[in-house]
Amino acid sequence: MNAMMPVGSPSGGTDLAGMRVATVRGVRLLDGTFADLTLAGGTIVAAEPAGLLESGQRAGPAAGPGAGAVLGAPDLRTTDLRTTDLGPTGRGATSLDPSSLDATTLNATDLDETGRNATDLDATGWRYVPAASEPHAHLDKALTAPRIPAGAGYDLVGAIEAWRAIVPAIDAGDITTRARAAVGRYLAQGITTVRTHVDAPLTGDPLRGVDAMVALREELRGTLTLQVCLLAGSLTPDAVVAEAVARGIDVIGGCPHLADDPRHETARMLDLAEHTGLPVDLHTDEQVSPDPAHTADIIDLAQQVIARGLIQRVSASHCVRLGSLPPDRLAPVLELVARARIGIITLPITNLYLQAWDATHLPPRGLTAVRQILDAGIDLAAGADNLRDPFNPVGRADPFETTSLLITAGHLQAEEALAAVTTSARTVLGLPPVGAAPGASADFMLVPDADLGDVIAGGTTARVVVSGGRVVADTRVRTSLDHPALMTEPHHPAALIGR
């Protein structure tokens, strides 16, 4: 029998990092119910009402009504889990069929890093949240803010110029050191998947960033999933892209909206994707002004995807221009995007910073049309984009910073905002689902059992992060205030928790 260990106090000294988890007992799910989760092989294989595992009873694969329907994820109790979907490289990825697991698989598969049997965690006082994803990062640029002039502020064009000024002095070792530091921040905050775009600079070795990111991906395998997306500019030769593919990138990316001929550049990127079979993620419509003479670039992207019959995943990042279109122009665009099955990745903190510098009054929000995108049935992911560099001088590498902005600037509901950084983000990235249901990846975080609104607002600082069934980060925070009345946490009636 596995050892039972309490997760402990959010302010306590417990450190679970490196521990392989067999079960999570008594944890509160997002719907407010309590459950016992069983993990094996990096997957959640059973979810029972809390207490049944302790009593030796089994209630079946789900934890009661609603337990599998986590924030818009498919209900894995009724979905055929053997259905093949496209994985992060465009190849088939098969979800687990829980019925194929026998008792030996459930009880004797996983060991922690010391070789001991996996541990049963008593998660009383903690809440389960699906692991977050950062669907759009730039790890090659991360944490370079100290290298730009103090007090400088940039719009998109200015940020590009500032980056190009410092990139000749940046080598692969520099990129790797900063990327590791950034990934550590992401992981500690509950992010277990990162898609990073990486430049092919016109000075020096154009693939030094690609080599650094591919090596980092392999170094982190089993701890964090890193997808490497080449960010090819219009001046990047096809031969460089082909070599990047040969060296192991996962996704074809580019920025047609900055090219002299956006339509040609979109076609070039899709030609390369068709030739390689890789997914596509293009920077798209990263401008706030609706220019009547300029058709939104995402229209051309969607039309080409439909005409080509592309079967791999295609994503459009930013799409800021959509937030500037009036309803009569926006609706047909979104209908076309939905038909093309393109996922949209919104990046509120960076676009709020980069856009509208030239506005003299009532500056636009620099955010895509998130409400209308969801209403159109389009898969929406959300991330932070840049992290402390010329394109975004701030940022906490925290998915709850993104959810807060989606609520305050995008007027989404809390559950919608959380789905955009967790369940829906995995869909857009082509990854197996997360959620508290059998067949889901065992990627999640445990946060103090506070009101869900407090969690999404970032009011809870302690986080225990599990990736593939192993604790990969454990953060506890102790606060001491010199007045006893200020140390009392607000009472949250059980009927309100989870709303």
Secondary structure, DSSP 8 states (H G I E B T S, - for coil): ---EEE---TTS----TT-BEEEEEEEE-TTS-EEEEEEETTEEEEEEETTHHHHT----SS-STTTT--TT---TTTS-TT-EEE-TTSSEEE---GGG--HHHHHHS-B-TTS-B-EEEE-TTEEEEE-EEEEEE-TTTTT-GGGS-TT----HHHHHHHHHHHGGG--HHHHHHHHHHHHHHHHHTTEEEEEEEEE--SSS-TTHHHHHHHHHHHHHTTT-EEEEEEEE-TTS-HHHHHHHHHTT-SEEEE-GGGSSSHHHHHHHHHHHHHHHT--EEEEE----S--TTS--HHHHHHHHHHHHT--S-EEEEE-GGGGGS-HHHHHHHHHHHHHHT-EEEE-HHHHHHHS-TT-SSS-------HHHHHHTT--EEE--B--SBTTBS---S-HHHHHHHHHHTT---HHHHHHHHTHHHHHHHT---BSSSTTSBS-EEEEES--HHHHHTT----EEEEETTEEEEEE------S-GGGG------TTTTT-
